Amino acid sequence: MPVDTTMQRLNFACESVAEDGTRSTALHTVAPRALVVAGWTGRDVAAIEHHIEELAAIGVPRPSSVPLYYRVAAQLLTQSPTIEALGDQSSGEAEPVFLFSQGAWWLSVASDHTDRQVESYSVAVSKQMCAKPVAETAWRWSDVQAHQDTLELRSRILEDGRWVDYQRGTLASIRPLAALRDGMPGASAAPEGLFMTCGTLGALPNAKGEGIRPATQMEIELHDPKLQRRIVHRYAVQALPVVA
């Protein structure tokens, strides 16, 4: 069972939609107790293979099975506008993220920021190396489940002095989120403060043909076109020196 090993608290503006369309927002203060990073979650086999090959191009070994559920230190979750990473070889990935709070599931957006150099020899270890930024707004899952495939996931990075699209697509590219969540070990006994990121989209190449690549700033976004709302979170990355 997860244990509360930290006094860290995250604050979420949790939005619910009533049957008549009325929206209400409540502040949830959540102590992260467990964090699971779901990997290789693409719904399309060809898309999964594309992402595997994308990572293989930077030395990442193929996964043993799909999907995979990586347990990660819950203390890595952060809402800080700046994270620190060792060296300059880390990069983020926009992902929908489930959180369980006050007896209900909520959906937000997070970045599975990852050390790419470490990832080349161990994906599991690389997941532990970097903070995981998460937005400060969440939507009640039951309000979006029926139209989840229309939700749009996007990220942008600051590259060569300008903001460029880094990822863009809909959740139709990812396995149905409830099924993915329910496949997680221990999902039936979800504790307060459980978080699970749900996978990502491939990176859009730049003019040099580079896909996955580092950036000093990143913006992640989840857009609900049906209910006309967005969750946006931006963060900066401060590279720490690598001392031999």
C-alpha positions, 0 to 999 in steps of 0.5 A: 500500500502507498504510504504518505512519505511527504508533507507535500501538497498540491492545489487543484481548482476542480471543475464540475458540470451539472446536468443543466450545464452549470459549472462549479469549482472547488479547491482540492488540496491533495497530498500525492501518495502514489504516482504511476506513469503509464507508458506505450499507451497508444491506441494505434499499433502503428503509432506505438511503433512510431514512438518506439522507433522515435525513442530508439533513434536516441538509444532507448531500448524497446519495451518488454510489453505494452502498456507498461506501468512505471511506479515513480516517486510521488514527491516528483509531482510539482506545480512550480513554474521552474524545475531543475534537471541535471544537465541539458538532456532532459525533455517533457511530454504532455500527458493527460493525468488522472488523480483521485481526490475526495472520492472521485477521479479527476483529469488534468494535464502533466508533463512526464519530464524525462532524462533522455540520456538515462532513458537510453539504458533504463526507462524505469530509472529515467522516470525517477530522474526529473520532476513531473510538472502538473497543472493547477486545474482539473476536470471531473472525469465523469463530465468528459468521459463520454467525449474523451476522444475529442479532447485535444492534447498539445505542447509547445516549446521555446526553440530558437527564441520562439514558441513552436508546436512540439506535440499536437493531437487528440486523446483518440490516439491514446487507449481509452483512459478508463480502461488504461486506468483500470489496468493499473495494478491496485486500481480497484483500491485507489487511495486518496492522492493517487496520480497516473499519467496516461501516455503521450503523443509523438514529437513533431520534428523541427526543420532539422528533422529532430523529434524528441529534443530538450527545451528551456521552456515548455507549455502543456495544454488539454483542450475540451472543444465540446465544453469550450475550456482549456487547462494550460501549464507552462514551466521552465527548466534550469539545467544543473551542471554535471560534475564528474 
